[in-house]
């Protein structure tokens, strides 16, 4: 059947179920991923959700990027506070309604006010860190050290390669349109949407990471990642949280 004007491209997010409560750009992002035994991931997920699997494995993501022009509503970026560096460790989840999302084990950011606000409002585990992200020799180099909790650090240096047409694994790892989180013991689903990621293959030139271990998954990031991707970024919109 030939494509039509209404055909949804692979990786395109669905419309939000209501109005957008915030939007932001995710820029210059690198995705490093490892498959793991689902039994290692299950205890780290909120109540009422379970690991989402690809080829029988759960997946762990280590993802540094630049957050740009985050703001309340749509098209209202916050000066200074809305632009910062972030590195997150995330897992992949699904619930009984079939909603497939992410669960954040940790999110490190270099804006203390953002860390405090996100922890209070959405229950996501933001941590305050020193961070840098710089284009270097045809790739990107990200460095960070958390300011608390043993001060784990991460150094990620990748060479960015050719564009890649996303296949099933790439879509599984990047086309995620919501997150599961827990606030005061209650599991919430927070929907988001964005266009398809413009993806490129990437190659690790240097990797030293302690964040994945600090998140409760020792030994994972000491091996080579099974998938390494890079993107210049997308703009995303978040909707109202919903109780599970």
KEPALUM-597965 format. One record per residue: residue number from 1; chain; x, y, z of N, C-alpha, C in turn; residue in one letter. Coordinates in Angstrom, 1 decimal. Example, Ala and Ser with C-alpha at 12.3 -4.5 7.8 and 13.67 -1.06 7.14 Angstrom:
BEGIN
    k  c    n.px    n.py    n.pz   ca.px   ca.py   ca.pz    c.px    c.py    c.pz  r
    1  A    13.2    -5.7     7.8    12.3    -4.5     7.8    13.2    -3.3     7.8  A
    2  A    12.8    -2.2     7.1    13.7    -1.1     7.1    12.9     0.0     7.9  S
This chain:
BEGIN
    k  c    n.px    n.py    n.pz   ca.px   ca.py   ca.pz    c.px    c.py    c.pz  r
    1  A     0.9    -1.2     0.0     0.0     0.0     0.0     0.9     1.2     0.0  X
    2  A     0.7     2.2    -0.9     1.6     3.3    -1.0     1.3     4.3     0.2  X
    3  A     2.3     5.0     0.7     2.1     6.0     1.8     1.1     7.1     1.4  X
    4  A     0.4     7.6     2.4    -0.5     8.7     2.1    -0.1     9.9     3.0  X
    5  A    -0.7    11.0     2.8    -0.4    12.2     3.6    -0.6    11.9     5.1  X
    6  A    -1.5    11.0     5.5    -1.8    10.7     6.9    -0.9     9.7     7.5  X
    7  A    -0.1     9.1     6.7     0.8     8.0     7.3     1.7     8.6     8.3  X
    8  A     1.8     7.9     9.5     2.6     8.4    10.6     4.0     7.8    10.4  X
    9  A     5.0     8.7    10.3     6.4     8.2    10.1     6.9     7.4    11.4  X
   10  A     7.8     6.4    11.2     8.3     5.7    12.3     8.9     6.6    13.3  X
   11  A     8.6     6.4    14.6     9.2     7.2    15.6     8.4     8.5    15.9  X
   12  A     7.3     8.7    15.2     6.5     9.9    15.5     5.6     9.7    16.7  X
   13  A     5.6    10.6    17.7     4.8    10.4    18.9     3.3    10.7    18.6  X
   14  A     2.5    10.1    19.4     1.0    10.4    19.3     0.7    11.8    19.9  X
   15  A    -0.4    12.3    19.5    -0.9    13.6    20.2    -1.0    13.4    21.7  X
   16  A    -0.8    14.5    22.4    -1.0    14.4    23.8    -2.5    14.3    24.1  X
   17  A    -2.9    13.6    25.2    -4.3    13.5    25.5    -5.0    14.8    26.0  X
   18  A    -4.2    15.8    26.3    -4.7    17.1    26.7    -3.7    18.2    26.4  X
   19  A    -3.8    19.3    27.1    -2.9    20.4    26.8    -1.5    20.1    27.3  X
   20  A    -0.5    20.7    26.6     0.9    20.6    27.1     1.2    21.4    28.3  X
   21  A     1.8    20.8    29.3     2.1    21.5    30.5     3.6    22.0    30.5  X
   22  A     4.4    21.5    29.6     5.8    22.0    29.4     6.3    21.5    28.1  X
   23  A     7.3    22.2    27.5     8.0    21.8    26.3     9.5    22.1    26.5  X
   24  A    10.3    21.5    25.7    11.8    21.6    25.8    12.4    21.0    24.5  X
   25  A    13.6    21.4    24.3    14.5    20.8    23.2    15.5    19.9    23.9  X
   26  A    15.7    18.7    23.4    16.7    17.8    23.7    17.8    17.8    22.6  X
   27  A    18.9    18.4    22.9    19.9    18.7    21.9    21.2    17.9    22.1  X
   28  A    21.9    17.6    21.0    23.2    17.0    21.0    23.3    15.8    21.9  X
   29  A    22.4    14.8    21.7    22.2    13.7    22.6    22.8    12.5    22.1  X
   30  A    23.4    11.7    23.1    24.0    10.4    22.7    23.3     9.4    23.6  X
   31  A    23.0     8.2    22.9    22.3     7.1    23.5    23.3     5.9    23.6  X
   32  A    23.6     5.5    24.8    24.4     4.3    25.0    23.5     3.3    25.7  X
   33  A    23.4     2.0    25.2    22.5     1.0    25.7    23.2    -0.3    25.9  X
   34  A    22.7    -1.0    26.9    23.1    -2.4    27.2    21.9    -3.2    27.5  X
   35  A    21.9    -4.5    27.0    20.8    -5.4    27.4    21.2    -6.1    28.7  X
   36  A    20.2    -6.3    29.6    20.4    -6.9    30.9    19.3    -7.9    31.2  X
   37  A    19.5    -8.8    32.1    18.5    -9.7    32.6    17.3    -8.9    33.2  X
   38  A    16.1    -9.2    32.7    14.9    -8.4    33.3    14.8    -8.5    34.8  X
   39  A    15.3    -9.6    35.4    15.2    -9.8    36.9    16.1    -8.7    37.6  X
   40  A    17.1    -8.2    36.9    17.9    -7.1    37.6    17.2    -5.8    37.6  X
   41  A    16.3    -5.6    36.6    15.7    -4.3    36.4    14.4    -4.2    37.2  X
   42  A    13.6    -5.3    37.3    12.3    -5.3    37.9    12.2    -4.6    39.3  X
   43  A    13.2    -4.9    40.2    13.1    -4.2    41.5    13.3    -2.7    41.5  X
   44  A    13.8    -2.2    40.4    14.1    -0.8    40.3    12.9     0.0    39.7  X
   45  A    11.8    -0.6    39.4    10.7     0.0    38.7     9.6     0.4    39.7  X
   46  A     8.8     1.4    39.4     7.7     1.7    40.3     6.6     0.6    40.4  X
   47  A     5.9     0.7    41.5     4.8    -0.3    41.6     3.8    -0.3    40.5  X
   48  A     3.4    -1.4    39.9     2.4    -1.5    38.9     3.0    -1.5    37.5  X
   49  A     4.3    -1.4    37.3     4.9    -1.4    36.0     5.9    -2.6    36.0  X
   50  A     6.3    -3.0    34.8     7.2    -4.1    34.6     8.2    -3.8    33.5  X
   51  A     9.3    -4.5    33.4    10.3    -4.2    32.3     9.7    -4.4    30.9  X
   52  A     9.9    -3.5    30.0     9.6    -3.7    28.6    10.8    -4.4    28.0  X
   53  A    10.6    -5.4    27.2    11.7    -6.2    26.7    11.8    -6.1    25.2  X
   54  A    13.0    -6.3    24.8    13.3    -6.4    23.3    14.2    -7.7    23.2  X
   55  A    13.8    -8.6    22.4    14.5    -9.9    22.3    14.8   -10.6    23.6  X
   56  A    13.8   -10.5    24.5    13.8   -11.1    25.8    14.7   -10.4    26.8  X
   57  A    15.3    -9.3    26.5    16.1    -8.6    27.4    15.5    -7.2    27.8  X
   58  A    15.8    -6.8    29.1    15.6    -5.4    29.5    16.8    -4.6    29.0  X
   59  A    16.7    -3.3    28.9    17.7    -2.4    28.4    18.0    -1.3    29.4  X
   60  A    19.3    -1.0    29.5    19.7     0.1    30.4    20.3     1.2    29.5  X
   61  A    19.9     2.5    29.6    20.4     3.6    28.8    21.2     4.5    29.7  X
   62  A    22.3     5.0    29.1    23.1     6.1    29.7    23.1     7.2    28.6  X
   63  A    22.5     8.4    29.0    22.2     9.3    28.0    22.5    10.7    28.4  X
   64  A    23.6    11.3    27.8    23.9    12.7    28.1    23.4    13.6    27.0  X
   65  A    23.0    14.8    27.3    22.5    15.7    26.3    22.5    17.2    26.9  X
   66  A    22.1    18.1    26.0    21.8    19.5    26.4    20.3    19.7    26.4  X
   67  A    19.8    20.1    27.5    18.4    20.5    27.6    18.4    22.0    27.3  X
   68  A    17.5    22.4    26.3    17.5    23.8    25.8    16.1    24.3    25.8  X
   69  A    15.9    25.5    26.3    14.6    26.2    26.3    13.5    25.5    26.9  X
   70  A    13.7    24.8    28.0    12.6    24.2    28.7    11.7    25.3    29.3  X
   71  A    10.4    25.1    29.2     9.5    26.1    29.8     8.1    25.5    30.1  X
   72  A     7.3    26.3    30.8     6.0    25.9    31.1     5.0    26.2    29.9  X
   73  A     4.1    25.2    29.8     3.2    25.4    28.6     3.9    25.0    27.3  X
   74  A     3.6    25.8    26.3     4.2    25.5    25.0     4.7    26.9    24.4  X
   75  A     6.0    26.9    24.1     6.6    28.1    23.5     6.9    29.2    24.5  X
   76  A     7.1    28.8    25.7     7.5    29.8    26.8     8.7    29.4    27.5  X
   77  A     9.9    29.5    26.8    11.1    29.0    27.5    11.5    29.9    28.7  X
   78  A    12.1    29.2    29.7    12.5    30.0    30.9    13.9    30.4    30.7  X
   79  A    14.2    31.7    30.9    15.6    32.2    30.7    16.5    31.5    31.8  X
   80  A    17.6    31.2    31.3    18.7    30.6    32.2    18.3    29.2    32.7  X
   81  A    17.2    29.2    33.5    16.8    27.9    34.2    16.4    26.9    33.1  X
   82  A    16.0    27.3    32.0    15.5    26.3    31.0    16.5    25.7    30.1  X
   83  A    17.8    26.1    30.3    18.9    25.5    29.5    20.0    25.0    30.4  X
   84  A    20.3    23.7    30.3    21.3    23.1    31.2    21.7    21.8    30.6  X
   85  A    22.8    21.2    31.2    23.2    19.9    30.8    22.6    18.8    31.7  X
   86  A    22.4    17.7    31.1    21.8    16.5    31.8    22.4    15.2    31.3  X
   87  A    22.6    14.3    32.3    22.9    12.9    31.9    22.0    12.0    32.7  X
   88  A    21.3    11.1    32.1    20.3    10.2    32.8    20.7     8.8    32.6  X
   89  A    20.3     8.0    33.6    20.3     6.5    33.5    18.9     6.1    33.5  X
   90  A    18.5     5.4    32.5    17.0     5.1    32.4    16.8     3.6    32.0  X
   91  A    15.6     3.1    32.3    15.1     1.8    32.0    13.9     1.9    31.2  X
   92  A    13.4     0.8    30.7    12.2     0.8    29.8    11.1     0.0    30.4  X
   93  A     9.9     0.6    30.4     8.8     0.0    31.2     7.5    -0.1    30.4  X
   94  A     6.6    -0.9    30.9     5.3    -1.0    30.4     4.3    -1.3    31.5  X
   95  A     3.0    -0.9    31.3     2.0    -1.1    32.3     0.9    -1.9    31.7  X
   96  A    -0.2    -2.2    32.6    -1.3    -3.0    32.2    -2.1    -2.4    31.1  X
   97  A    -2.0    -1.1    30.8    -2.7    -0.5    29.7    -1.9    -0.5    28.4  X
   98  A    -0.7    -1.1    28.5     0.1    -1.2    27.3     0.9     0.0    27.0  X
   99  A     1.0     1.0    27.9     1.8     2.2    27.7     3.2     1.9    28.0  X
  100  A     4.0     2.2    27.0     5.5     1.9    27.0     6.3     3.2    27.2  X
  101  A     7.0     3.2    28.3     7.7     4.4    28.6     9.1     4.2    29.2  X
  102  A     9.6     5.2    29.9    10.9     5.1    30.6    10.7     5.2    32.1  X
  103  A    11.7     4.7    32.8    11.8     4.9    34.2    13.2     5.4    34.5  X
  104  A    13.3     6.6    35.1    14.6     7.2    35.4    15.2     6.6    36.7  X
  105  A    16.4     6.0    36.6    17.1     5.7    37.8    17.8     6.9    38.4  X
  106  A    18.3     7.7    37.6    18.9     9.0    38.0    18.9    10.0    36.9  X
  107  A    18.9    11.3    37.2    19.1    12.3    36.2    20.0    13.3    36.9  X
  108  A    21.2    13.5    36.3    22.1    14.5    36.8    22.0    15.8    36.0  X
  109  A    22.0    16.9    36.6    21.9    18.2    35.9    22.7    19.2    36.7  X
  110  A    23.1    20.3    35.9    24.0    21.3    36.5    23.3    22.5    36.9  X
  111  A    21.9    22.4    37.1    21.1    23.5    37.6    20.5    23.1    38.9  X
  112  A    20.9    23.6    40.1    20.4    23.2    41.4    18.9    23.5    41.5  X
  113  A    18.5    24.6    41.0    17.0    25.0    41.1    16.2    24.0    40.3  X
  114  A    16.7    23.5    39.2    16.0    22.5    38.4    15.9    21.2    39.2  X
  115  A    17.0    20.8    39.8    17.0    19.6    40.6    16.0    19.6    41.7  X
  116  A    16.0    20.7    42.4    15.0    20.8    43.5    13.6    20.8    43.1  X
  117  A    13.3    21.5    42.0    11.9    21.6    41.5    11.4    20.3    40.9  X
  118  A    12.3    19.6    40.2    11.8    18.4    39.5    11.6    17.3    40.6  X
  119  A    12.5    17.2    41.6    12.3    16.2    42.7    11.0    16.5    43.4  X
  120  A    10.7    17.7    43.7     9.5    18.0    44.4     8.2    17.8    43.6  X
  121  A     8.2    18.2    42.3     7.0    18.2    41.5     6.7    16.9    40.9  X
  122  A     7.7    16.1    40.4     7.4    14.9    39.6     8.0    13.7    40.2  X
  123  A     8.7    13.8    41.3     9.3    12.6    41.9    10.4    11.9    41.1  X
  124  A    11.0    12.6    40.2    12.1    12.0    39.4    13.4    12.3    40.1  X
  125  A    14.3    11.4    40.1    15.5    11.5    41.0    16.6    12.3    40.4  X
  126  A    16.4    13.6    40.3    17.4    14.5    39.8    18.5    14.7    40.9  X
  127  A    19.8    14.8    40.4    20.9    15.0    41.2    21.7    16.2    40.7  X
  128  A    22.3    16.9    41.6    23.1    18.1    41.2    24.5    17.7    40.8  X
  129  A    25.1    18.1    39.7    26.4    17.7    39.2    27.1    18.8    38.5  X
  130  A    28.4    18.7    38.4    29.2    19.5    37.5    29.2    18.8    36.1  X
  131  A    29.0    19.5    35.0    28.9    18.9    33.8    29.5    19.7    32.7  X
  132  A    30.0    19.0    31.6    30.4    19.7    30.4    30.0    18.9    29.2  X
  133  A    29.7    19.5    28.0    29.4    18.8    26.8    30.0    19.6    25.7  X
  134  A    31.0    19.0    24.9    31.7    19.8    23.9    31.9    19.0    22.6  X
  135  A    31.7    19.7    21.5    32.0    19.0    20.2    33.5    18.9    20.0  X
  136  A    34.0    17.6    19.8    35.4    17.4    19.7    35.7    16.4    18.5  X
  137  A    36.5    16.8    17.6    37.0    15.9    16.5    35.9    15.0    15.9  X
  138  A    34.9    15.7    15.4    33.8    14.9    14.7    32.9    14.1    15.6  X
  139  A    32.9    14.5    16.9    32.1    13.8    17.8    31.7    14.7    19.0  X
  140  A    31.4    14.1    20.1    31.0    14.8    21.4    31.7    14.2    22.6  X
  141  A    32.1    15.1    23.5    32.7    14.6    24.8    31.9    15.2    25.9  X
  142  A    31.4    14.3    26.8    30.6    14.7    27.9    31.4    14.3    29.2  X
  143  A    31.5    15.2    30.1    32.1    14.9    31.4    31.2    15.4    32.5  X
  144  A    31.1    14.6    33.6    30.3    15.0    34.8    30.8    14.4    36.0  X
  145  A    30.5    15.1    37.1    30.7    14.5    38.5    29.6    15.0    39.4  X
  146  A    28.9    14.0    40.0    27.9    14.4    40.9    28.5    15.0    42.2  X
  147  A    27.8    16.0    42.7    28.3    16.7    43.9    28.0    16.1    45.2  X
  148  A    27.2    15.0    45.2    26.8    14.3    46.4    26.8    12.8    46.3  X
  149  A    26.6    12.1    47.3    26.4    10.6    47.2    27.5     9.9    46.7  X
  150  A    28.7    10.1    47.2    29.9     9.4    46.7    30.5    10.0    45.5  X
  151  A    29.9    11.0    44.9    30.4    11.8    43.8    30.8    10.9    42.6  X
  152  A    29.9    10.0    42.2    30.2     9.2    40.9    30.4    10.2    39.8  X
  153  A    31.2     9.7    38.8    31.5    10.5    37.7    31.3     9.7    36.4  X
  154  A    31.3    10.4    35.3    31.1     9.8    34.0    31.8    10.6    32.9  X
  155  A    32.6     9.9    32.1    33.2    10.5    30.9    32.8     9.7    29.7  X
  156  A    32.2    10.3    28.7    31.7     9.7    27.5    32.2    10.5    26.3  X
  157  A    33.0     9.8    25.4    33.5    10.5    24.2    33.1     9.6    23.1  X
  158  A    32.4    10.2    22.1    31.9     9.4    21.0    32.3    10.1    19.6  X
  159  A    32.6     9.3    18.6    32.7     9.8    17.3    31.3     9.6    16.6  X
  160  A    30.8    10.6    15.9    29.5    10.6    15.3    29.7    10.2    13.8  X
  161  A    28.9     9.2    13.4    29.0     8.7    12.0    27.9     9.1    11.1  X
  162  A    27.5     8.2    10.2    26.5     8.4     9.2    25.1     8.3     9.7  X
  163  A    24.2     9.0     9.0    22.8     8.8     9.4    22.3     7.4     9.3  X
  164  A    21.4     7.0    10.2    20.9     5.6    10.2    19.4     5.7    10.1  X
  165  A    18.8     4.8     9.3    17.3     4.6     9.3    17.0     3.7    10.5  X
  166  A    16.2     4.2    11.4    15.9     3.4    12.6    15.2     2.1    12.3  X
  167  A    15.7     1.0    12.9    15.1    -0.3    12.8    14.3    -0.5    14.1  X
  168  A    13.8    -1.8    14.3    13.0    -2.1    15.5    13.8    -1.8    16.8  X
  169  A    15.1    -2.1    16.9    15.8    -1.8    18.1    15.9    -0.3    18.4  X
  170  A    16.3     0.4    17.3    16.5     1.9    17.5    15.2     2.5    17.9  X
  171  A    14.1     2.1    17.3    12.8     2.7    17.7    12.4     2.3    19.1  X
  172  A    12.7     1.0    19.5    12.4     0.6    20.9    13.2     1.5    21.9  X
  173  A    14.4     1.8    21.6    15.2     2.5    22.6    15.0     4.0    22.6  X
  174  A    14.5     4.6    21.5    14.4     6.1    21.4    13.0     6.6    21.2  X
  175  A    12.1     5.8    20.7    10.7     6.3    20.4     9.9     6.0    21.7  X
  176  A    10.1     6.8    22.7     9.4     6.6    24.0     8.6     7.8    24.3  X
  177  A     7.3     7.6    24.6     6.4     8.7    24.7     5.7     8.8    26.0  X
  178  A     6.5     8.7    27.1     5.9     8.9    28.4     6.9     8.3    29.4  X
  179  A     6.7     8.6    30.7     7.5     8.1    31.7     6.6     7.6    32.9  X
  180  A     7.1     6.5    33.5     6.5     6.1    34.8     7.3     6.6    35.9  X
  181  A     6.7     7.1    36.9     7.4     7.6    38.1     6.5     7.4    39.3  X
  182  A     7.1     7.6    40.5     6.4     7.4    41.7     6.5     8.7    42.6  X
  183  A     5.3     9.2    43.0     5.2    10.4    43.8     4.4    10.0    45.0  X
  184  A     5.1    10.1    46.2     4.4     9.8    47.5     3.8     8.4    47.5  X
  185  A     4.5     7.5    46.9     4.0     6.1    46.8     3.0     5.8    45.8  X
  186  A     2.7     6.8    45.0     1.7     6.6    43.9     2.3     6.6    42.5  X
  187  A     2.1     5.6    41.7     2.7     5.5    40.4     1.9     6.4    39.4  X
  188  A     2.7     7.2    38.7     2.1     8.1    37.7     2.6     7.8    36.3  X
  189  A     1.8     8.1    35.3     2.2     8.1    33.9     2.2     9.5    33.4  X
  190  A     3.4    10.0    32.9     3.5    11.3    32.4     3.7    11.2    30.9  X
  191  A     2.7    11.6    30.0     2.8    11.4    28.6     3.7    12.5    28.0  X
  192  A     4.4    12.2    26.9     5.1    13.2    26.1     5.1    12.8    24.7  X
  193  A     5.4    13.8    23.8     5.4    13.5    22.4     6.4    14.3    21.7  X
  194  A     6.9    13.8    20.6     7.9    14.5    19.8     8.0    13.8    18.4  X
  195  A     8.6    14.5    17.5     8.8    13.9    16.1     9.9    12.9    16.1  X
  196  A    10.1    12.2    15.0    11.1    11.2    14.9    12.5    11.7    15.2  X
  197  A    13.3    11.0    15.9    14.7    11.3    16.1    15.5    11.3    14.8  X
  198  A    16.2    12.3    14.4    17.2    12.1    13.3    18.5    11.5    13.9  X
  199  A    18.6    10.2    13.6    19.6     9.4    14.3    20.9     9.2    13.4  X
  200  A    22.0     9.1    14.1    23.3     8.7    13.5    24.0     7.6    14.3  X
  201  A    24.7     6.8    13.6    25.5     5.8    14.3    26.6     6.6    15.0  X
  202  A    27.1     6.0    16.1    28.2     6.6    16.8    29.1     5.5    17.3  X
  203  A    30.4     5.9    17.6    31.4     4.9    18.1    32.0     5.5    19.3  X
  204  A    32.1     4.6    20.4    32.7     5.1    21.6    34.2     5.1    21.5  X
  205  A    34.8     6.3    21.8    36.2     6.5    21.8    36.7     6.4    23.3  X
  206  A    35.9     6.8    24.2    36.3     6.7    25.6    35.0     6.6    26.5  X
  207  A    35.0     5.7    27.4    33.9     5.5    28.3    34.4     5.1    29.7  X
  208  A    34.1     6.0    30.7    34.3     5.6    32.1    33.1     6.1    32.8  X
  209  A    32.3     5.2    33.3    31.0     5.6    33.9    30.8     4.9    35.3  X
  210  A    30.4     5.7    36.3    30.0     5.2    37.6    28.6     5.4    37.9  X
  211  A    27.8     6.1    37.0    26.4     6.4    37.2    25.6     5.2    37.2  X
  212  A    25.8     4.3    36.2    25.0     3.1    36.1    25.2     2.2    37.4  X
  213  A    26.4     2.1    37.8    26.6     1.3    39.1    25.9     2.0    40.3  X
  214  A    26.0     3.3    40.4    25.4     4.0    41.4    23.8     3.9    41.4  X
  215  A    23.3     3.6    40.2    21.9     3.4    40.0    21.4     2.0    40.4  X
  216  A    22.3     1.2    40.8    22.0    -0.2    41.3    22.2    -1.3    40.3  X
  217  A    23.1    -1.0    39.2    23.3    -2.0    38.2    24.8    -2.1    38.0  X
  218  A    25.6    -2.6    39.0    27.0    -2.7    38.8    27.4    -3.7    37.7  X
  219  A    28.5    -3.4    37.1    29.1    -4.3    36.1    28.5    -4.1    34.7  X
  220  A    27.4    -3.3    34.5    26.8    -3.1    33.2    27.7    -2.2    32.3  X
  221  A    28.0    -1.0    32.8    28.7     0.0    32.0    30.2    -0.3    31.9  X
  222  A    30.7    -1.4    32.5    32.1    -1.7    32.3    32.3    -2.6    31.1  X
  223  A    31.2    -2.9    30.4    31.3    -3.6    29.1    31.0    -2.7    28.0  X
  224  A    31.3    -3.0    26.8    31.0    -2.2    25.6    29.5    -2.1    25.4  X
  225  A    28.9    -1.0    25.1    27.5    -0.9    24.9    27.1    -1.6    23.6  X
  226  A    25.9    -2.2    23.6    25.4    -2.9    22.4    24.9    -2.0    21.3  X
  227  A    24.5    -0.8    21.7    24.0     0.2    20.8    24.5     1.6    21.2  X
  228  A    25.0     2.3    20.2    25.5     3.7    20.4    24.9     4.5    19.3  X
  229  A    24.1     5.5    19.6    23.5     6.4    18.7    23.7     7.9    19.1  X
  230  A    23.5     8.8    18.1    23.6    10.2    18.4    22.6    10.9    17.6  X
  231  A    22.1    12.0    18.1    21.1    12.8    17.4    21.3    14.3    17.7  X
  232  A    21.1    15.2    16.7    21.1    16.6    17.0    20.0    17.0    17.9  X
  233  A    18.9    16.2    17.9    17.8    16.5    18.9    16.4    16.6    18.3  X
  234  A    15.5    16.7    19.2    14.1    16.9    18.9    13.5    17.9    20.0  X
  235  A    12.4    18.5    19.6    11.6    19.2    20.6    10.5    18.3    21.1  X
  236  A    10.2    18.3    22.4     9.2    17.5    23.0     8.3    18.3    23.9  X
  237  A     7.0    17.7    24.0     6.0    18.3    24.8     5.5    17.3    25.8  X
  238  A     5.3    17.7    27.0     4.8    16.9    28.1     3.3    17.2    28.4  X
  239  A     2.5    16.2    28.7     1.2    16.4    29.1     1.0    16.2    30.6  X
  240  A    -0.3    16.3    31.1    -0.6    16.2    32.5    -0.4    14.8    33.0  X
  241  A     0.2    14.6    34.2     0.4    13.3    34.8    -0.9    12.6    35.0  X
  242  A    -0.9    11.3    34.9    -2.1    10.5    35.1    -1.8     9.4    36.1  X
  243  A    -2.7     9.1    37.0    -2.5     8.0    38.0    -2.6     6.7    37.3  X
  244  A    -1.7     5.8    37.7    -1.8     4.4    37.0    -3.0     3.7    37.4  X
